[in-house]
Amino acid sequence: MAQQPALPFLPDPAEVGRLYDRYTDLGSATLGESLHFGYWDTPDSTVPLAEATDRLTDLMTDRLAIGHGARVLDLGCGTGAPGTRIARRTGAQVTGISVSGRQVERANALAASLGVADRARFEHADAMDLPFAEASFDAVIALESIIHMPDRAHVLEQVARVLRPGGRLVLTDFFERAPIPDSGRAAVDRYLREFLMTMIQAEDYPPMLRSAGFRFEELTDISEPTLRRTFVELSARIGGSADALSEAHGAELVEQFDPHDMIDVAEFGHLLVVATRNGK
Ligand SMILES: C[S@@+](CC[C@H](N)C(=O)[O-])C[C@H]1O[C@@H](n2cnc3c(N)ncnc32)[C@H](O)[C@@H]1O
């Protein structure tokens, strides 16, 4: 199954963990607590970035079809902002995992500060080898995390094992909407390489889900309401406070990636995927 034909590497989870140990504080200084793209319902929406990132969390949470007490796995939990939001909004019991120790520490501190440490807990674990028993979750959410995992088919098999029959999986991923033109190729390669990510072809998802034991439900291109505007906002934030960010986080990190380069690469896509674990 093709992961990303143009890149010669696959991400290594330990290296991804080290990347987030270094980048998370800078990420939340620019993007906000949630380390994912915003979702704006209309092109002229004036909703700020932080609210738009919550909107994407909520839109995905609603597709989990969960209620009070449901056991939810947040695969690649970041700083715990999405996981604590899910726990507070739905009353679910959330377990989040990340390969970054810094993120796990921040996520558990966030849960404690919000008074939901009994309903949202976070631990260091690798999605490639999930340390949970069979059928131990009612739903799994993976918000912009599978992009960093070296073998998507294997991750889906791991998720299928820990998800109960009938449980939902909702994830976002990067995909190639159309062949990336030469004008955008360097920016895309750099973006993927800097953040240890790959992208996929959308048509690979249905067969990959089926062979992992899922019923395929939804595949939606969410590029328009998410990508361009987030890159524009990030670019303005980094450009507008580069000196302060460099002082706080180091010039090397701040200069490593310029979101401006990605603004007009319309062939780079963002995908929402929903599937249900087979069986009753
Ligand atoms: C872009 S961040 C998104 C974080 C969070 N889902 C959010 O939306 O705020 C990617 C996350 O995936 C996690 N991740 C990447 N590879 C992983 C792996 N192999 N196992 C567990 N988590 C992983 C990272 O540690 C990080 O938390």
The ligand as an SDF file (V2000), in Angstrom:
LIG
                    3D

 27 29  0  0  0  0  0  0  0  0999 V2000
   -0.1590   16.8710   15.0060 C   0  0  0  0  0  0  0  0  0  0  0  0
   -0.0980   16.2010   16.6200 S   0  0  0  0  0  0  0  0  0  0  0  0
   -1.8500   16.1120   16.9820 C   0  0  0  0  0  0  0  0  0  0  0  0
   -2.1040   16.0420   18.4620 C   0  0  0  0  0  0  0  0  0  0  0  0
   -3.5620   15.9880   18.8640 C   0  0  0  0  0  0  0  0  0  0  0  0
   -4.2560   14.8870   18.2360 N   0  0  0  0  0  0  0  0  0  0  0  0
   -4.2590   17.2880   18.5460 C   0  0  0  0  0  0  0  0  0  0  0  0
   -5.0180   17.2880   17.5820 O   0  0  0  0  0  0  0  0  0  0  0  0
   -4.0390   18.2730   19.2390 O   0  0  0  0  0  0  0  0  0  0  0  0
    0.3310   14.4940   16.3280 C   0  0  0  0  0  0  0  0  0  0  0  0
    0.2690   13.5930   17.5430 C   0  0  0  0  0  0  0  0  0  0  0  0
    0.4620   12.2360   17.1520 O   0  0  0  0  0  0  0  0  0  0  0  0
    1.2840   11.6110   18.1000 C   0  0  0  0  0  0  0  0  0  0  0  0
    1.9230   10.4220   17.4920 N   0  0  0  0  0  0  0  0  0  0  0  0
    2.6450   10.3770   16.3660 C   0  0  0  0  0  0  0  0  0  0  0  0
    3.0890    9.1220   16.1390 N   0  0  0  0  0  0  0  0  0  0  0  0
    2.6170    8.3680   17.1590 C   0  0  0  0  0  0  0  0  0  0  0  0
    2.7180    6.9950   17.5000 C   0  0  0  0  0  0  0  0  0  0  0  0
    3.4250    6.1390   16.7500 N   0  0  0  0  0  0  0  0  0  0  0  0
    2.0840    6.5640   18.6130 N   0  0  0  0  0  0  0  0  0  0  0  0
    1.3830    7.4210   19.4040 C   0  0  0  0  0  0  0  0  0  0  0  0
    1.2530    8.7270   19.1290 N   0  0  0  0  0  0  0  0  0  0  0  0
    1.8680    9.1940   18.0290 C   0  0  0  0  0  0  0  0  0  0  0  0
    2.2650   12.6960   18.4760 C   0  0  0  0  0  0  0  0  0  0  0  0
    2.9480   12.3580   19.6570 O   0  0  0  0  0  0  0  0  0  0  0  0
    1.3020   13.8790   18.6080 C   0  0  0  0  0  0  0  0  0  0  0  0
    0.6820   13.8380   19.8500 O   0  0  0  0  0  0  0  0  0  0  0  0
  1  2  1  0
  2  3  1  0
  2 10  1  0
  3  4  1  0
  4  5  1  0
  5  6  1  0
  5  7  1  0
  7  8  2  0
  7  9  1  0
 10 11  1  0
 11 12  1  0
 11 26  1  0
 12 13  1  0
 13 14  1  0
 13 24  1  0
 14 15  1  0
 14 23  1  0
 15 16  2  0
 16 17  1  0
 17 18  1  0
 17 23  2  0
 18 19  1  0
 18 20  2  0
 20 21  1  0
 21 22  2  0
 22 23  1  0
 24 25  1  0
 24 26  1  0
 26 27  1  0
M  CHG  2   2   1   9  -1
M  END
$$$$
